Amino acid sequence: MITLNTYKVLLALVLLLFTTSLYIEYFSTDLSFLGYRLQKGNLECLKSDLLEVDFRRRLAAKIAQVQLDIARHAGSKGGAVDSKWALQLSEVVAELDPGRRGFSGPTSLKNYPSTHALDKVASSNSTTGSKGGAVDSKWALQLREVVSELDPGRRGFSGPTSLKNDLSTHVLDKVAASNSTTDGTPRNVCPEIYKFDKENNNFPYFQKGMDKEKCTHVRKFKEILTVLIIHQSSVPEDLYFIAKIIAKYYDIRIVVLLKKGAIFNSTVPERLISLEMKYSESDSEAISRAVEIITTPFVFIGNSLSQFNNQSSLERLVLVLDTLPLVKVAAGAARDSHGRWIHGCLQQKMENYHATFDLGYYSSKYECMYCDDLLTPFVTHTKLFDQVPLGKGLNGSIVFHDWFVRVRHAGHSALTCPDVMFFVHTHPLMTDSDWKKFAQKWSLTRIKPYNQSVLEFSCSEVNISCKAIGSLVKSFLIPPCCLKLILREIGYILDFADQNSIHYELQAGSVLGAVKMGTHLPWDLDMDIIFACDDWEKWMKIKDTYLKKINCKMLIHEQGHYFVINCPTLFYEFICWRYSNHSLSRVLLPEEFIDIPTKIHFGGRWTSVISNPGLYSRNRYGIEDLQHAPHWRHLKLGNAEGHYDSAGAWNKCPDPNHHACLDRFPADGSLQFVNR
């Protein structure tokens, strides 16, 4: 009998997996894919940094849902312990470590072909689902801690055990009373405290409310931060004007990056260092060169600044970076010369050769929005440019859009504090040409910008080749533009069959793809079709003029039985059916339907298929046939007869940050592979 204590042990094991397997799995491997190499003895990243941001968020969302369910019943003896909690947690464990798929609790489905008992414990005397056991609120707290580690942006998510905001003492991370940081070093800036006072808050404009706490042992701000003003004009005086205004508010070093061929009409202001771009270097290379001379721990990237005043608090942004170790970039809002204000917080999603940018946020902390990308001036750790360098050869707004992708890949977060307002000439603008360069850099065929319609690119436009599909699908999805070519090729071939009254049926993995996806499996390296042997001569008529039109060739491997059509993108196997008197599977249908073959939606067309495609797939591929596995040619134990032992697990991707890695996706379901 499985007791309530067993569930406590299971939950404890899940927590243990998160805190130990990450160290074992990731610290024992080459971490250069994070965008930088960790120096020996200097593991600056926290363990949650080691997981790519999208991966952390997906797992955090799953755990958060379980945490909510548990929290609803916390402390209630009448609340049922739901077996789905264990199932949901086992899914998370499987994503973290597919090799632990056997670990799942009492509802695990073991892959034993001889038994395959569906949820054996459903009939056992388990406490799962019983109403007699109390649900411990401690479980919810433990899971909440895991969620906050995986996705700091969800820290506000907590359920019934959350602490209410005390408006009289709103202090960042409860450190206002301390004169030093948690490691004992002097503070970079003094913390803040919120004291609401209608009269003293400058009613009705409320320019005050968050006040700095008095503290000692604070470094001079010029030792903390340097300003880097990036060119927007070929006239240096425009930038010097901004530098002089900043100098009124901060005694700090200011670096001005001037355009190529800038003309000096006045002396350089005091405390200002000017650098001129070289004719041979790009914007990204010039910015990197400017950052190299900065010696302070923080740098303010002031792109397109037009003015500066006391509403542009640089201390506020440094304080946030000091307080949130996983956040490496902090920005403010921006107001352009036409008065248009934006917070500039973008959410960015890149998967399966598609990228989407949305203006907005899902979560916040300390009155700042968690972001994936930023449109506004920002403060960051200077050393971050060493860990995650700017891309070479980039110009304009694409420089930082590209950089923020890799900042996320390195496991870091960014945020925008909209109470800090910067004055800019214009907000960043990306033209279609800029987005095309971005697409080429990241192998994207579709981009949805935050402020314009969807942009689509062909394979050739973004330098994607469809000629090595066989090796690609070992670890990556087939690009959508290549999938279109595949469907065009097979459509052309099947049109020939229909026009010549050739009877055929999808076979093997092509049936599986049709059942699961309604199209070619985006990790399959061939297509399989069976036909009646009596139609062999009809097929032979395709091999000359017809196939040449699509640059394909026929190879006969066994006369009268087996041929392959090799096309630029894929190869298509055709086998004549020598069983059951050469009849196709339609003979299994009721007599009145024998002349009406079963058709399945495949890549936008109704295509003839095995009479009962679902039954065929289940019986041929066995346990969990609806889950996914790489093509059998890419499996150590794979074979053409099916029976994959690895259903529900992918091969390890050689480039873990690539958006098309198979192991970035759950090895089950279809919708995550649909390009909407």
Rosetta blueprint (number, residue, H / E / L):
1 M L
2 I L
3 T L
4 L H
5 N H
6 T H
7 Y H
8 K H
9 V H
10 L H
11 L H
12 A H
13 L H
14 V H
15 L H
16 L H
17 L H
18 F H
19 T H
20 T H
21 S H
22 L H
23 Y H
24 I H
25 E H
26 Y H
27 F H
28 S L
29 T L
30 D L
31 L L
32 S H
33 F H
34 L H
35 G L
36 Y L
37 R L
38 L L
39 Q L
40 K L
41 G L
42 N L
43 L L
44 E L
45 C L
46 L L
47 K H
48 S H
49 D H
50 L H
51 L L
52 E L
53 V H
54 D H
55 F H
56 R H
57 R H
58 R H
59 L H
60 A H
61 A H
62 K H
63 I H
64 A H
65 Q H
66 V H
67 Q H
68 L H
69 D H
70 I H
71 A H
72 R H
73 H H
74 A E
75 G L
76 S L
77 K L
78 G L
79 G L
80 A L
81 V L
82 D L
83 S H
84 K H
85 W H
86 A H
87 L H
88 Q H
89 L H
90 S H
91 E H
92 V H
93 V H
94 A H
95 E H
96 L H
97 D L
98 P H
99 G H
100 R H
101 R L
102 G L
103 F L
104 S L
105 G L
106 P L
107 T L
108 S L
109 L L
110 K L
111 N L
112 Y L
113 P L
114 S L
115 T L
116 H L
117 A L
118 L L
119 D L
120 K H
121 V H
122 A H
123 S H
124 S L
125 N L
126 S L
127 T L
128 T L
129 G L
130 S L
131 K L
132 G L
133 G L
134 A L
135 V E
136 D L
137 S H
138 K H
139 W H
140 A H
141 L H
142 Q H
143 L H
144 R H
145 E H
146 V H
147 V H
148 S H
149 E H
150 L H
151 D L
152 P H
153 G H
154 R H
155 R L
156 G L
157 F L
158 S L
159 G H
160 P H
161 T H
162 S L
163 L L
164 K L
165 N L
166 D L
167 L H
168 S H
169 T H
170 H L
171 V L
172 L H
173 D H
174 K H
175 V L
176 A L
177 A L
178 S L
179 N L
180 S E
181 T L
182 T L
183 D L
184 G L
185 T L
186 P E
187 R E
188 N L
189 V L
190 C L
191 P L
192 E E
193 I E
194 Y E
195 K L
196 F L
197 D L
198 K L
199 E L
200 N L
201 N L
202 N L
203 F L
204 P L
205 Y L
206 F L
207 Q L
208 K L
209 G L
210 M E
211 D E
212 K E
213 E L
214 K L
215 C L
216 T L
217 H L
218 V E
219 R L
220 K L
221 F H
222 K H
223 E H
224 I L
225 L E
226 T E
227 V E
228 L E
229 I E
230 I E
231 H L
232 Q L
233 S L
234 S L
235 V L
236 P H
237 E H
238 D H
239 L H
240 Y H
241 F H
242 I H
243 A H
244 K H
245 I H
246 I H
247 A H
248 K H
249 Y H
250 Y L
251 D L
252 I L
253 R E
254 I E
255 V E
256 V E
257 L E
258 L E
259 K L
260 K L
261 G L
262 A L
263 I L
264 F L
265 N L
266 S L
267 T L
268 V L
269 P L
270 E L
271 R L
272 L E
273 I E
274 S E
275 L E
276 E E
277 M L
278 K L
279 Y L
280 S L
281 E L
282 S L
283 D H
284 S H
285 E H
286 A H
287 I H
288 S H
289 R H
290 A H
291 V H
292 E H
293 I L
294 I L
295 T L
296 T L
297 P L
298 F E
299 V E
300 F E
301 I E
302 G E
303 N E
304 S L
305 L E
306 S E
307 Q E
308 F L
309 N L
310 N L
311 Q L
312 S L
313 S L
314 L H
315 E H
316 R H
317 L H
318 V H
319 L H
320 V H
321 L H
322 D H
323 T H
324 L L
325 P L
326 L L
327 V E
328 K E
329 V E
330 A E
331 A E
332 G E
333 A E
334 A E
335 R E
336 D L
337 S L
338 H L
339 G L
340 R L
341 W E
342 I E
343 H L
344 G L
345 C E
346 L E
347 Q E
348 Q E
349 K E
350 M E
351 E E
352 N L
353 Y L
354 H E
355 A E
356 T E
357 F E
358 D E
359 L E
360 G L
361 Y L
362 Y L
363 S L
364 S E
365 K E
366 Y L
367 E L
368 C E
369 M E
370 Y E
371 C E
372 D L
373 D E
374 L E
375 L L
376 T L
377 P L
378 F E
379 V E
380 T E
381 H E
382 T L
383 K L
384 L H
385 F H
386 D H
387 Q H
388 V L
389 P L
390 L L
391 G L
392 K L
393 G L
394 L L
395 N L
396 G L
397 S L
398 I H
399 V H
400 F H
401 H H
402 D H
403 W H
404 F H
405 V H
406 R H
407 V H
408 R H
409 H H
410 A L
411 G L
412 H L
413 S E
414 A E
415 L E
416 T E
417 C E
418 P E
419 D E
420 V E
421 M E
422 F E
423 F E
424 V E
425 H L
426 T L
427 H L
428 P L
429 L L
430 M L
431 T L
432 D H
433 S H
434 D H
435 W H
436 K H
437 K H
438 F H
439 A H
440 Q H
441 K H
442 W H
443 S L
444 L L
445 T L
446 R E
447 I E
448 K E
449 P L
450 Y L
451 N L
452 Q L
453 S L
454 V L
455 L E
456 E E
457 F L
458 S L
459 C L
460 S L
461 E L
462 V L
463 N L
464 I L
465 S L
466 C L
467 K L
468 A L
469 I H
470 G H
471 S H
472 L H
473 V L
474 K L
475 S L
476 F E
477 L L
478 I L
479 P L
480 P H
481 C H
482 C H
483 L H
484 K H
485 L H
486 I H
487 L H
488 R H
489 E H
490 I H
491 G H
492 Y H
493 I H
494 L H
495 D H
496 F H
497 A H
498 D H
499 Q H
500 N L
501 S L
502 I L
503 H L
504 Y E
505 E E
506 L E
507 Q L
508 A L
509 G H
510 S H
511 V H
512 L H
513 G H
514 A H
515 V H
516 K H
517 M L
518 G L
519 T L
520 H L
521 L L
522 P L
523 W L
524 D L
525 L L
526 D E
527 M E
528 D E
529 I E
530 I E
531 F E
532 A E
533 C H
534 D H
535 D H
536 W H
537 E H
538 K H
539 W H
540 M H
541 K L
542 I L
543 K L
544 D L
545 T H
546 Y H
547 L H
548 K H
549 K L
550 I L
551 N L
552 C L
553 K E
554 M E
555 L E
556 I E
557 H E
558 E E
559 Q L
560 G L
561 H L
562 Y E
563 F E
564 V E
565 I E
566 N E
567 C L
568 P L
569 T L
570 L L
571 F E
572 Y E
573 E E
574 F E
575 I E
576 C E
577 W E
578 R L
579 Y L
580 S H
581 N H
582 H H
583 S L
584 L L
585 S H
586 R H
587 V H
588 L H
589 L L
590 P L
591 E H
592 E H
593 F H
594 I L
595 D L
596 I L
597 P L
598 T L
599 K E
600 I E
601 H E
602 F E
603 G L
604 G L
605 R E
606 W E
607 T E
608 S E
609 V E
610 I L
611 S L
612 N L
613 P H
614 G H
615 L H
616 Y H
617 S H
618 R H
619 N H
620 R H
621 Y H
622 G L
623 I L
624 E L
625 D L
626 L L
627 Q E
628 H L
629 A L
630 P L
631 H L
632 W H
633 R H
634 H H
635 L L
636 K L
637 L L
638 G L
639 N L
640 A L
641 E L
642 G L
643 H L
644 Y L
645 D L
646 S L
647 A L
648 G L
649 A L
650 W L
651 N L
652 K L
653 C L
654 P L
655 D L
656 P L
657 N L
658 H L
659 H L
660 A L
661 C E
662 L H
663 D H
664 R H
665 F L
666 P L
667 A L
668 D E
669 G L
670 S L
671 L H
672 Q H
673 F H
674 V L
675 N L
676 R L
